[in-house]
Amino acid sequence: MTAPAIWPTRLVSDLVTALAFSTRLPLGFMASRVDHDLARASWALPIAGVLVGLAGALAYWAAFRLGTAPLSAAAIALVATAIITGCLHEDGLADTADGFGGDATREPKLAIMRDSRIGTFGVCALIASFGLRWSALVTLAEPALVAAALIAAHVAARGMLPAFMRFVAPARPDGLSARVGRPPATSVVAAAVVGLVVLGVALRPLAAISALLCLVAAGVFMAWLTIRQIGGQTGDVLGALEQVGEALVLLTTATVWHAHA
């Protein structure tokens, strides 16, 4: 097969792989025919974020059009995004919070993170995550603003994951991160570019720049924290980072809009 023929095949394979990993969309037949190289396909994670953000935006719009108050519509939007992702990233956030807060040493932390049961730290982290994102959507209120913020948040939060995977080594020799491996530089750059473009298009310039700075700071802080806590990253840490990034973009957008309303 020639290089021009391989390129579109890999493009489709990467998109299907990213969607199969990030969502619960019924991709059965298509997913069975791709190579599932998630490291290479990581550039498409922000593309999956577009669909997740759109699902939340459509749920919010439908609720709003039916006369639902922004308080309830915001909750419905978050439920929609949780359903389409199967709470993938929320699970990672809860496990990371339990592990980092549950013990003082590395091995017990990793064991706690692998435990499917949720603890106090995990519950509190989920309440904080949903509460912060919900409050930001309620502040924005207008369906168009909510849609732009949701799409920007889900895309940009996933856009920084490949860089984190490449530059922070896995914490253990097994597990999701170790199996996936380091994304190639091209995937890291492509994911970052998609995130930057969507931030710039969807948000006001001040909100986009502020969100970008917050995401960079969050990525650096999470890298330092996870190396200090468990010696590297895991799939749960990546989920936690996505949740942090998502909340930061939504909060930044709401803050800038409120300040200039």
N, C-alpha and C positions, 0 to 999 in steps of 0.2 A: 504493500500500500504506500503510495507517495505521501510526502509531507503535507501537501494541500488537502489530501483526503483525510489524513489523520487529525488535522486541526479541528474541523467542525465536529468530528466524532468525539474528541476529547472534551470539547466545549459542552456538548450535550451531556456527556458522561459526568462532567464536573457539576453541572447544574442539577442533574437528577440526584447525584450523591449528596450535595448540599441540602437539597429539599428533603430527601429521605432521612437525613440525619437530624435536621432542624425542625421538621414538622411531622404531623400525623396525617398528611395528605395521602390518599390511596394511590400510591404510585406502583403497586405490585409488579405488573408486567415490565414496566420501564426499569424499575429498580433492579430487577433480576438480570438485566442485560447490560449493566455497567460494571466497571472494575472496582468501584468503591474506594478509590485512592483519595481518602479524605484530606491528607496533607496537601496534595496538589489541588484538590477541589476547594480548599479553604478560601480561595479568592471569591468563590460564589456564595459564601455565607451571608454577606450583605445583601445579595440578591434575594436569598430566602427571607431576609429581614424585611424586604419590600412587601412581600406577600403577607407576612405576619402583621406588619403595620397597617396594611390595607384592610385586613380582616378586622382589626380593632377599630379602624376608622369607619368601616361600613356598619359595624355593630353600633357604634356611637351615633352615626347619622340616622340609622333606622329607629333607634330608641328616641332620639331627639325629635324626629318627624312625627312619631306617635304621641308626642306630648310629654315624654318622660323628662323629669327635671335633670339638669346637668349632674347633680349629685349621684343619681342612679345611673344615668347614661354613662358616666365615667367608669363606674363599677362594672357595668355590662361590657364595656370596651376591654377592660382588663381581663375579664373572664373569657372573652372571645380569644384574646391572644394566648391565654394560658391553655385553652382547649386545643388550639391549632398546633401548639408546640408540645403538648403533652406535659406541660410544667417542667420541661427539660432543664431550663436554667434556674427556675425556682428551687428545684431539687438540689442542684449544685450549690446554690447559695445557702440553703439550710444545712447541708452536709458540711460545707466549709465553716460556717459559723459554729456548728457543734464541735467540729474537730479542733479549730483554733482556740475555742474557749473552753474545751472540755478537759484538757490535760496540759501538763507543763513540758512534756517531752515528745520527741518526734514520732516514734513508733506507735504509742497510744493514740496520738492525734490521727495518724493515718488509719488506724483500726477503727476509730470512731467515725471517720469519714466514709468508710466502707459499710458501716452498719446502716441498714435500711430504716431503722427507727429514728424518729426525730426527737430532739431534746429541747431544753429551754432556750438555748442560744439560737437554735434553728427557727423555733417558733417566733422569737422576737425579731430575728432578721427578716422573716417573711412578712410579719406585720409592718415593719419599718418600710420594706420595699413596696408593698402594695399601698401603704398609706401615703408615702411620698409621691408615688406615681399618680395615685388617685387625686391627691390634692392639686397636683400640677394640671391635670386635665380639667378639673373643676374650675380652676382659675382661668384657663383658656376659654372654656365654655362653648364658643362658636365651633360648629362642626368643621369648617374649613381650617381653622387654626389647630384644632385637635388632630385632624388628619395629617397635616404637615408635620406636627410635632411627633406623632406616633411613628410615622414613616422614617423621619430623620433619626429618631431615637433607636429604632430597631435596626436600621441600616448601620449607623455609626458605631453602635455598641458592638456589633458583630465585625465591623471593619477593622477593629484593633486586635481581634483575637488571633489572627495568623501571626502578627508580629510578636505577640506574647508567647505563642507556641514556639516560634523560631528562636527567640533570645533567652527564654527561661527553660532550662532543662527539666525533663520529667522528674518527679520526686521519687519514683520507684521504677524498677525495671519492667513491671507489668502494669496492667490498667490501660485505660483508654488512651491517655496521652502517649504512653510508651509505644502502644501498638500503632498509633497514627503516625508518629515520627515528626520531624521538623518540616514545616512547609518550605518549598523552594522560595527563593527571593522574589521571583516573578509573582507568585501568589500573594506574598506579603504586600508588595507594592500595589498590585491590582486591587486588593481588598481595601487598602488605605485610600486609594484614589476614588473608588466607588463611594466610600464613606464621606470623603471630603466633598465630592461633587454634590451628593445628596444634601449634606449639611448646608452647602452654599446656596443650593436652589430652593430648598424647603423653608429655610429660616431667614430672618432678618440678619444683615451682616453682623451686627453686634452680638446677636444670639448665637450665630454660627461660630464666630471667633471665640466667644466665651465658652461655648460647649466644647470646641476643639481643645482649648487650653485645659479644661476640666478633665477631658478624656485622657490627655497626655499625662497629667498629674496623677490621675487614678491608675493608669497603667504602670507608671513608675513606682507608685506607692504599693500597689498590689504585688509587683515583682519583688520589691524589698521585703514585704511582709511574708509572702509565701516562701521565699528562700529562708528567711529567719525562722519561720514556724515549722516547715516540713522539708526544707532543702530543695524545693522546686515546685513545679506546677503539676496539677492533676486535672482530669476532666471536670471535677467538682469546682476547682478554682476557676476554670474557664467560665463555667456557668455563673459563678459569683461575680466575675468581672463583667460579664454581659449585663447582669442585673444592675450593678453599680453604674455602668455606662449608660444604660437606658434611663435610670432615674436621674442621672446628672443632666442629660440632654433635655429631658422633660422639665426638670426644675429650672434649668437655665432659660429655656424658652419662655416658661411661665413668668419668671422673674423679670426678664427684659420686656415682655409684652405688658405686664402690669405696671412697670415703671414708666412706660411710654404710652399708656392707654389714654 
